Amino acid sequence: MRVLQYLWFHFLTLATCWLPDLRPVLRFRGFLLRPAFKSCGSNFQIARQVTINFSSRLEIGSDVYIATGCWLHAWGGIVIEDEVQLGPYVVLVTSDHTRKNVSYRYGPSELGPIRLCQGSWLAAHATVTKNVTVGR
């Protein structure tokens, strides 16, 4: 099931990338992508060129907007509550590198969730890492 959700997300983002980021298109794209996530509320809007890894571990509330170029790595789990906005090129990363034999290259990943609480807004180019909660 997770593989199908991941493939659905990538298929639809490729199929709709030529459409302009107008409000009706953002809503249409968000509506089509809803099955790709663990859960997704109403009025989800998503722009072009958004990358989401492990979409089956992403929970999205209602009235959420994700701007162009955002990169979400949801391996450790991401919860985006209602009325959250992500500005252009925001990065959400739920994993971190650890050391193995004094090298970060071969160390195992360490996971932790991210939660964006209701009504929060992340401005352009913000980065949020594992085990962080952004309040209202």
C-alpha positions as CSV (number, residue, x, y, z in Angstrom):
1,M,0.0,0.0,0.0
2,R,2.8,2.4,0.9
3,V,4.4,1.9,-2.5
4,L,1.2,2.6,-4.3
5,Q,0.7,5.8,-2.3
6,Y,4.3,6.9,-3.2
7,L,3.8,6.1,-6.9
8,W,0.5,7.9,-6.9
9,F,2.1,11.0,-5.5
10,H,5.0,11.0,-8.0
11,F,2.7,10.2,-11.0
12,L,0.3,13.1,-10.2
13,T,3.1,15.6,-9.5
14,L,4.7,14.7,-12.9
15,A,1.3,14.8,-14.7
16,T,0.3,18.2,-13.3
17,C,3.7,20.0,-13.2
18,W,2.9,21.8,-16.5
19,L,-0.2,23.5,-15.0
20,P,0.2,27.0,-13.5
21,D,0.0,27.6,-9.8
22,L,-3.4,29.2,-9.8
23,R,-5.8,28.7,-6.9
24,P,-8.2,26.3,-8.8
25,V,-5.2,24.2,-9.9
26,L,-3.7,24.1,-6.5
27,R,-6.9,22.8,-5.0
28,F,-7.4,20.3,-7.9
29,R,-3.8,19.0,-7.4
30,G,-4.4,18.7,-3.7
31,F,-7.7,16.9,-4.2
32,L,-6.0,14.4,-6.5
33,L,-3.1,13.8,-4.2
34,R,-5.2,13.1,-1.1
35,P,-4.9,9.2,-1.4
36,A,-1.1,9.5,-1.3
37,F,-1.0,10.5,2.4
38,K,-1.7,8.8,5.7
39,S,-4.6,11.3,6.1
40,C,-5.6,14.5,4.4
41,G,-8.3,17.0,5.3
42,S,-10.3,19.2,3.0
43,N,-9.1,22.2,0.9
44,F,-5.5,20.9,0.6
45,Q,-3.5,23.1,-1.8
46,I,-0.1,22.2,-3.2
47,A,2.1,23.9,-5.7
48,R,4.4,22.5,-8.3
49,Q,7.9,21.1,-7.7
50,V,7.1,19.8,-4.3
51,T,9.0,16.7,-3.2
52,I,7.6,14.4,-0.5
53,N,9.4,11.3,0.5
54,F,7.5,8.6,2.5
55,S,4.1,10.3,1.8
56,S,2.3,7.5,3.6
57,R,3.7,8.8,6.9
58,L,2.4,12.3,6.4
59,E,-0.8,13.5,8.1
60,I,-2.3,16.7,6.6
61,G,-5.2,18.7,8.2
62,S,-7.7,21.0,6.5
63,D,-6.9,24.2,4.7
64,V,-3.2,23.5,4.4
65,Y,-1.1,25.2,1.7
66,I,2.3,24.0,0.5
67,A,4.2,26.4,-1.8
68,T,6.5,25.6,-4.7
69,G,9.8,23.8,-4.1
70,C,9.1,22.4,-0.6
71,W,10.9,19.2,0.4
72,L,9.3,17.0,3.0
73,H,11.1,13.9,4.3
74,A,8.4,12.1,6.3
75,W,10.2,8.9,7.3
76,G,9.9,9.7,11.0
77,G,6.4,11.0,10.6
78,I,5.1,14.5,10.0
79,V,1.8,15.9,11.3
80,I,0.6,19.2,9.6
81,E,-2.5,20.4,11.5
82,D,-5.3,22.7,10.1
83,E,-4.6,26.0,8.5
84,V,-0.8,25.6,8.2
85,Q,1.1,27.3,5.4
86,L,4.5,26.3,4.1
87,G,6.3,29.1,2.2
88,P,8.5,28.4,-0.9
89,Y,11.4,26.0,-0.5
90,V,10.6,25.0,3.1
91,V,12.4,21.8,4.2
92,L,11.0,19.3,6.8
93,V,13.4,16.5,7.6
94,T,12.5,13.8,10.2
95,S,15.9,12.0,10.2
96,D,19.4,12.9,11.1
97,H,22.8,11.3,10.5
98,T,24.7,9.5,13.3
99,R,28.4,8.6,13.4
100,K,29.9,5.2,12.7
101,N,33.7,4.8,13.0
102,V,34.2,8.6,13.1
103,S,32.2,9.1,9.8
104,Y,28.7,10.4,9.2
105,R,28.7,8.7,5.8
106,Y,27.9,5.2,7.1
107,G,26.1,5.9,10.4
108,P,22.5,4.8,10.7
109,S,19.7,7.3,10.5
110,E,18.1,8.5,13.7
111,L,14.3,9.3,13.3
112,G,12.0,11.7,15.1
113,P,8.6,13.2,14.3
114,I,7.7,16.8,13.3
115,R,4.5,18.5,14.2
116,L,3.2,21.8,12.8
117,C,0.4,23.0,15.0
118,Q,-2.8,24.7,13.9
119,G,-2.4,28.0,12.1
120,S,1.4,28.0,12.0
121,W,3.3,29.4,9.1
122,L,6.9,28.6,8.0
123,A,8.4,31.4,5.8
124,A,10.4,30.8,2.7
125,H,13.6,28.6,3.0
126,A,12.9,27.6,6.6
127,T,14.2,24.2,7.7
128,V,12.7,22.1,10.5
129,T,14.4,19.0,11.7
130,K,13.4,15.9,13.7
131,N,11.7,16.1,17.1
132,V,10.5,19.7,16.6
133,T,7.0,21.0,17.3
134,V,6.1,24.4,15.8
135,G,3.3,25.9,18.0
136,R,0.3,28.0,17.0
